[in-house]
Structure formats: structure tokens, C-alpha cells
Amino acid sequence: MERSKFIGGSDVAAIMGLSPWKSAYQLWEEKTGRKVSEDISGLFHVQRGIINEPLALVRLEEQLDRRFIANKRFTDGHRSGEVDAIDDTSIVEIKCMGENAHKAVQEGNVPEHYILQVQYYMLLAQRQECIFVSYRPEDDTLHHFIVKADVKLQDKIVKAVDKYWTDNILADVAPELGDLDLPDMSAHAEYKQFAERYKELNTEKKAVEKALSETKAELGKLLAASNSTKARGCGLVLNKHERKGSVEYAKIPELKGVNLEAFRKKAISVFTIKESKS
């Protein structure tokens, strides 16, 4: 089945901006024939998964004392996906991931992009659970975690997939560029140095902010216990008071239809930094 004719499970994370490997724009280029999809079938990690998937399924069947049908495809219009295995109650998704991700599955942590994939598959296969499997052929260890069907998330996925199919693929309109489409400065030595330092400081900042918030809460409890709204001591002044809420201008009837652009202040340049998963 030609991949450009449908949206597969591995496409969902890209469409929703949560794929570590591909953006919605890059996927659009491939689906519309503007770019040939890279052939990764010969890569070591891909071959490792292909070769070991049947063995992992046998190990799972032994572990659970159940039998599954391997490699079954389900299609509903432009939505399509092939599950690694299935029985009357569950689908099975098998991954041969790295050591850290493998351990994470043992602890019940499945990467978000894989959660989107299996929720999509459960919807197509009409199953209420997925047995997510991580297998390490290097030491023959297999961990599995049950992912239950999430109706709200599945609805969100379907809306995103259908909108992408209609507004971008069929209409041949490019989606907005995502983080993976931006110029990569990783090879710049000085940039790399400051980027790593920023991440270190940001981690420290989050830890301090968390501790500060917890300490503030404890001081608030002590103030409340003193039956006062104000107090001082040790170089601090405590003050609990009501703050006016912000005005919701969109709800003011008199402002409906009024062009507020004339009242907008001059634009300013803003520099922001966020940490990405890629």
C-alpha cells in the first residue's frame, strides 16, 4: 500500500508536532511527492527491529501464555495502520529501543510519540488496549506495558489527522514550519557551549523555583495560622491580599466589531528560548 495514499501510525506524531524525527512540513513534502522519503530500511537500528520483532512476539506469547496474529493492517479511508500483532482483546506494538528507553518501559513510561501511534492503532483495530513491548536482543530482556484506549486523545488525533489530510494533503497547502524545519546550529562550537550552559542553568533554575514555591507555601500556612493577613520577621514582610482580575475585553458587548489595532502599542522585539526534544 503506497504510503502517500494514507496517514499511517508513524505519521501521527509528526502531524501533531511531537515527532523527534519528522515535522508536519517534511511529511507533507513526502505525501505530496515534493520530496522522496529517505530509505532507512538498511539502517542498523531498523534492521535490528525487523529481525528481532518475530522473536519478541514469541517471547511475549510465552510470558503471557497467549497467542497473537502477526502483522494485520486496518484501513478506514485515508486512515491506515498495521499492528505488529493482535488477538481478540488487544493489539501489540513491539519496539527494540535503546537501553534507557527500554528501562523506562519497565517503569511504565512510554514515549509520547509512541502513545499517539498506538492510540491511533487501537482506534483503527477497535481494541481497548495495547500491549506495548520493548525487547533488547542484546540481553534477551522483554518488558511490556499496557496502554489503555483514551477516547479523548483518540478524538484529538482523528481531528488532527483529518484536518491535515483535508487542509494540507488534498488542498496541497503546506503546513506551518515546525522546530525540525529550522536551521540547525549544533555544529557551531560556541553556540553549543552556550546552549549546554543554558540548559544546565535552566535545570538549576527550575529546581530553585520549585523549592522557592514550596517554601512560600509553608510561610503562607504560618501566616494563616497566626490569624493575620500581614506579618514581618527575619528580613521578610508577609502580605496576603486580594488582587483584581484582568479584564476580558472579548466579553465586552460594546467592543464587539470594534477594530482595536489603533490602540495597540508599538511592536517590540522579543527573544525567547525553549528546550526541544530533538
Secondary structure per residue as TSV (DSSP state, phi and psi in degrees):
chain	resnum	aa	ss	phi	psi
A	1	M	-	360.0	124.0
A	2	E	-	-68.7	126.1
A	3	R	G	-66.1	-22.0
A	4	S	G	-74.4	-10.1
A	5	K	G	-94.3	0.1
A	6	F	S	-155.8	169.4
A	7	I	B	-103.9	116.8
A	8	G	-	-94.5	173.2
A	9	G	H	-61.6	-37.3
A	10	S	H	-74.0	-10.7
A	11	D	H	-84.7	-23.3
A	12	V	H	-59.6	-46.7
A	13	A	H	-62.5	-36.8
A	14	A	H	-64.8	-44.6
A	15	I	H	-60.2	-38.0
A	16	M	T	-92.2	9.0
A	17	G	T	71.6	25.7
A	18	L	-	-122.2	11.4
A	19	S	-	-85.0	134.3
A	20	P	S	-75.8	-12.3
A	21	W	S	-115.3	-28.2
A	22	K	-	-143.6	140.6
A	23	S	-	-93.7	166.3
A	24	A	H	-62.8	-33.8
A	25	Y	H	-69.4	-45.0
A	26	Q	H	-62.1	-39.1
A	27	L	H	-64.5	-41.3
A	28	W	H	-61.3	-41.6
A	29	E	H	-58.9	-40.4
A	30	E	H	-72.7	-44.2
A	31	K	H	-66.1	-29.9
A	32	T	T	-96.1	5.6
A	33	G	T	79.2	9.7
A	34	R	S	-76.7	-21.6
A	35	K	S	-143.6	136.2
A	36	V	-	-80.2	128.5
A	37	S	-	-61.5	134.4
A	38	E	-	-64.2	133.2
A	39	D	-	-82.8	106.5
A	40	I	-	-106.7	8.2
A	41	S	T	-61.0	-26.5
A	42	G	T	-89.8	-5.2
A	43	L	S	-66.7	148.7
A	44	F	H	-56.6	-49.2
A	45	H	H	-67.0	-28.8
A	46	V	H	-72.0	-47.5
A	47	Q	H	-62.2	-36.5
A	48	R	H	-59.2	-41.9
A	49	G	H	-69.9	-43.7
A	50	I	H	-61.9	-45.2
A	51	I	H	-67.3	-39.2
A	52	N	H	-92.7	-9.5
A	53	E	H	-60.0	-46.8
A	54	P	H	-61.1	-38.5
A	55	L	H	-65.6	-40.5
A	56	A	H	-62.7	-39.1
A	57	L	H	-64.3	-41.1
A	58	V	H	-62.4	-43.0
A	59	R	H	-62.8	-39.0
A	60	L	H	-66.4	-44.1
A	61	E	H	-59.9	-39.8
A	62	E	H	-66.4	-41.1
A	63	Q	H	-67.0	-38.6
A	64	L	H	-98.6	-10.6
A	65	D	T	56.3	49.4
A	66	R	-	-134.6	162.2
A	67	R	-	-122.9	138.5
A	68	F	-	-125.5	155.8
A	69	I	E	-94.2	127.2
A	70	A	E	-86.1	148.5
A	71	N	E	50.5	77.0
A	72	K	E	-121.1	128.8
A	73	R	E	-98.0	142.3
A	74	F	E	-125.8	135.6
A	75	T	E	-134.8	135.7
A	76	D	E	-137.6	90.8
A	77	G	T	65.2	-122.9
A	78	H	T	-85.4	-2.7
A	79	R	E	-95.6	127.4
A	80	S	E	-152.1	149.2
A	81	G	E	-164.4	144.7
A	82	E	E	-109.0	118.2
A	83	V	E	-83.3	147.9
A	84	D	E	-67.3	-35.1
A	85	A	E	-163.4	162.5
A	86	I	E	-157.9	150.0
A	87	D	-	-134.8	-163.5
A	88	D	S	-67.3	-22.3
A	89	T	S	-117.0	-24.2
A	90	S	E	-138.8	156.1
A	91	I	E	-104.7	162.2
A	92	V	E	-125.7	131.2
A	93	E	E	-119.6	122.1
A	94	I	E	-110.9	128.4
A	95	K	E	-126.6	143.1
A	96	C	-	-112.8	83.7
A	97	M	-	-93.2	178.3
A	98	G	-	-68.7	170.4
A	99	E	H	-59.9	-44.6
A	100	N	H	-66.6	-43.3
A	101	A	H	-66.0	-35.0
A	102	H	H	-62.0	-45.3
A	103	K	H	-65.9	-34.9
A	104	A	H	-63.1	-38.8
A	105	V	H	-63.9	-37.4
A	106	Q	H	-59.0	-31.6
A	107	E	T	-91.0	3.8
A	108	G	T	87.5	19.8
A	109	N	-	-110.2	111.6
A	110	V	-	-108.2	130.5
A	111	P	-	-53.0	142.4
A	112	E	H	-57.7	-39.3
A	113	H	H	-67.0	-28.7
A	114	Y	H	-77.6	-31.5
A	115	I	H	-60.1	-44.0
A	116	L	H	-61.5	-42.1
A	117	Q	H	-61.5	-49.1
A	118	V	H	-73.4	-29.5
A	119	Q	H	-64.6	-38.7
A	120	Y	H	-63.0	-45.2
A	121	Y	H	-64.9	-42.3
A	122	M	H	-60.4	-39.8
A	123	L	H	-63.9	-46.3
A	124	L	H	-66.5	-39.8
A	125	A	H	-85.8	-6.3
A	126	Q	T	55.9	51.7
A	127	R	-	-121.8	151.8
A	128	Q	S	-97.1	-2.2
A	129	E	E	-153.0	155.3
A	130	C	E	-125.0	132.4
A	131	I	E	-92.0	102.2
A	132	F	E	-86.2	120.6
A	133	V	E	-113.9	133.7
A	134	S	E	-118.8	122.7
A	135	Y	E	-122.2	133.2
A	136	R	E	-113.1	102.1
A	137	P	T	-64.4	-24.0
A	138	E	T	-61.2	-35.7
A	139	D	T	-126.6	10.5
A	140	D	T	56.2	37.8
A	141	T	E	-100.8	141.2
A	142	L	E	-132.1	125.1
A	143	H	E	-116.8	143.6
A	144	H	E	-135.2	152.8
A	145	F	E	-139.6	134.5
A	146	I	E	-85.5	120.4
A	147	V	E	-104.5	118.5
A	148	K	E	-84.2	150.3
A	149	A	-	-62.3	133.9
A	150	D	-	-117.4	101.4
A	151	V	H	-59.6	-42.0
A	152	K	H	-64.7	-43.0
A	153	L	H	-67.6	-39.3
A	154	Q	H	-63.0	-39.0
A	155	D	H	-63.8	-40.5
A	156	K	H	-64.6	-40.6
A	157	I	H	-63.9	-47.6
A	158	V	H	-60.3	-43.3
A	159	K	H	-62.9	-41.7
A	160	A	H	-66.8	-43.3
A	161	V	H	-65.3	-46.3
A	162	D	H	-66.4	-39.4
A	163	K	H	-65.2	-42.9
A	164	Y	I	-63.0	-43.0
A	165	W	I	-63.5	-43.0
A	166	T	I	-77.9	-51.2
A	167	D	I	-78.8	-27.0
A	168	N	I	-111.0	-49.2
A	169	I	I	-75.7	-58.3
A	170	L	I	-67.5	-40.3
A	171	A	T	-79.8	-9.5
A	172	D	T	56.3	45.2
A	173	V	-	-116.6	127.6
A	174	A	-	-68.4	137.7
A	175	P	-	-74.8	168.8
A	176	E	-	-64.3	149.8
A	177	L	-	-68.3	143.9
A	178	G	-	-109.9	-175.1
A	179	D	G	-57.6	-38.2
A	180	L	G	-71.2	-11.8
A	181	D	G	-91.6	-6.3
A	182	L	S	-80.9	155.2
A	183	P	-	-58.3	136.4
A	184	D	-	-97.1	119.0
A	185	M	-	-101.3	13.5
A	186	S	T	-58.2	-29.4
A	187	A	T	-79.8	-10.8
A	188	H	-	-77.9	113.7
A	189	A	H	-57.3	-46.7
A	190	E	H	-68.5	-38.8
A	191	Y	H	-61.1	-46.0
A	192	K	H	-58.8	-41.3
A	193	Q	H	-61.3	-48.7
A	194	F	H	-70.9	-33.7
A	195	A	H	-64.3	-44.4
A	196	E	H	-65.2	-39.4
A	197	R	H	-65.5	-39.8
A	198	Y	H	-61.0	-45.1
A	199	K	H	-64.0	-38.9
A	200	E	H	-62.1	-48.7
A	201	L	H	-64.7	-36.9
A	202	N	H	-67.4	-36.3
A	203	T	H	-64.9	-43.1
A	204	E	H	-63.6	-40.5
A	205	K	H	-61.5	-44.0
A	206	K	H	-62.2	-39.6
A	207	A	H	-65.8	-41.7
A	208	V	H	-66.7	-43.3
A	209	E	H	-61.6	-39.4
A	210	K	H	-63.9	-46.2
A	211	A	H	-65.1	-38.3
A	212	L	H	-65.0	-42.8
A	213	S	H	-63.2	-42.4
A	214	E	H	-65.7	-40.1
A	215	T	H	-67.5	-39.3
A	216	K	H	-61.5	-40.7
A	217	A	H	-62.6	-39.6
A	218	E	H	-66.6	-38.8
A	219	L	H	-64.7	-37.1
A	220	G	H	-63.8	-38.8
A	221	K	H	-63.6	-41.2
A	222	L	H	-66.2	-37.7
A	223	L	H	-65.1	-43.4
A	224	A	H	-63.1	-37.9
A	225	A	H	-67.7	-22.2
A	226	S	T	-84.2	0.5
A	227	N	T	57.9	36.1
A	228	S	-	-136.0	156.4
A	229	T	S	-101.7	-6.7
A	230	K	E	-140.7	145.7
A	231	A	E	-164.2	166.9
A	232	R	E	-141.6	166.4
A	233	G	E	155.3	142.3
A	234	C	T	56.3	35.9
A	235	G	T	82.6	9.7
A	236	L	E	-120.4	149.4
A	237	V	E	-120.9	120.8
A	238	L	E	-99.4	137.4
A	239	N	E	-149.6	114.4
A	240	K	-	-106.3	120.8
A	241	H	-	-148.6	165.6
A	242	E	-	-86.2	138.2
A	243	R	-	-114.0	136.1
A	244	K	-	-62.7	141.7
A	245	G	-	-75.9	159.8
A	246	S	-	-74.6	154.5
A	247	V	-	-81.5	128.0
A	248	E	-	-90.8	90.4
A	249	Y	G	-61.9	-29.5
A	250	A	G	-65.2	-19.4
A	251	K	G	-95.7	1.4
A	252	I	-	-84.1	112.9
A	253	P	G	-55.9	-38.6
A	254	E	G	-65.4	-19.6
A	255	L	G	-96.2	-3.7
A	256	K	T	-65.3	128.0
A	257	G	T	84.2	-4.8
A	258	V	-	-85.7	130.2
A	259	N	-	-78.8	109.5
A	260	L	G	-90.1	1.5
A	261	E	G	-62.2	-31.2
A	262	A	G	-66.4	-18.3
A	263	F	G	-101.6	2.4
A	264	R	-	-78.4	138.4
A	265	K	-	-70.5	165.3
A	266	K	-	-62.7	138.7
A	267	A	-	-63.0	145.5
A	268	I	-	-122.4	154.5
A	269	S	-	-82.6	128.8
A	270	V	-	-121.3	131.5
A	271	F	-	-111.5	120.6
A	272	T	-	-124.4	157.5
A	273	I	-	-135.1	134.4
A	274	K	-	-134.5	152.5
A	275	E	-	-90.1	131.7
A	276	S	-	-103.1	165.7
A	277	K	-	-88.2	-8.8
A	278	S	-	-105.3	360.0
